[in-house]
Amino acid sequence: MTPLQERMIEDMQLRGFSERTQTLYALAVRQLAEHYDKALDQVTEEELRQYFLYLRNVKQVAASTFKLCLYGIKFLYQYTLRRDWSTLELARGPRERKLPVVLSTDEVRQLLQRIRCQCYRVCLTTIYSCGLRISEGVHLQVRDICSDRMLIHIRHGKRAKDRYVPLPQRTLDMLRRHWCTHRHPVWLFPARHRSRGAIPTATKPMCTKGVQRAFRAALQESGIEKPATTHTLRHSYATHLLEAGVNLRLIQAYLGHSSPETTAIYTHLTRKAEGAAVKAINEIMRALP
């Protein structure tokens, strides 16, 4: 890693970026340096312009990939190198508003039943029943479980925000049984050894990759053809709550969304809401002459 890249990482740390964001932004600028085979502070504005066009028109990278590259490179040149380039303001990520994949309650049940490893099954069940991100799920600590209030304290979520989410009784009972299998003083899901399972003396939680592999295997075995990921469980949680009549503002708080517009996307996914809307429209039309 060059001194400039180290400086950029320090700048991202000062801005409070998560480790994952730091890693992805650092990868974006490293790919730019490799593309031109030159130091990043020697790349010209025109070369930067051509690189963005190359990503969009030649490589035709996915919208999410383009945005990551764009935001990482913009951070380097705007904040670390202090370059006042119009190209950095001109470039924009593709505007996409795709509806997320959502599983039905039966499909969620099928998936979770097919996960054989207990720690992965418990973790994924907790992720679904509490609407967590995968990183939030694996990083749960014993102290985060507020059994007297039936809440889970999510610490340092996205954008370093804390929040509380409701803890179902069955999830609490399941977490207690799982914790008794390792009795780690800190982690609910401590790092695992391939042959020995959970390590009672682990200094970190288990890896998210193992959870993702278990989910993909269960998805394939279940025969569900939707392009679901572990994050789909979070989308499904929000949709199922909305269908059950839970207020959208409450769901926003449970998910930790900053804007209600982000949560409002789930209103397009609820069959019950659509059915009620169609029924109301039909009633209105009947009253017309």
KAWONOR-V261755 format. One record per run of one state. SS is the DSSP state (hx for helix, st for strand, lp for the rest). FROM is the first residue (numbers start at 0). TO is the last residue. Records with the same first field share a line. If there is no record, write none. Layout:
# KAWONOR-V261755
SS->FROM-TO  FROM-TO
This chain:
# KAWONOR-V261755
lp->0-1  14-17  36-38  42-43  58-61  80-84  90-103  113-116  130-132  138-139  146-149  154-156  160-161  166-167  179-185  187-188  190-190  193-195  198-203  205-206  222-228  243-246  255-258  268-269  286-288
hx->2-13  18-35  39-41  44-57  62-79  85-89  104-112  117-129  133-137  141-143  157-159  168-178  207-221  229-242  247-254  259-267  270-285
st->140-140  144-145  150-153  162-165  186-186  189-189  191-192  196-197  204-204
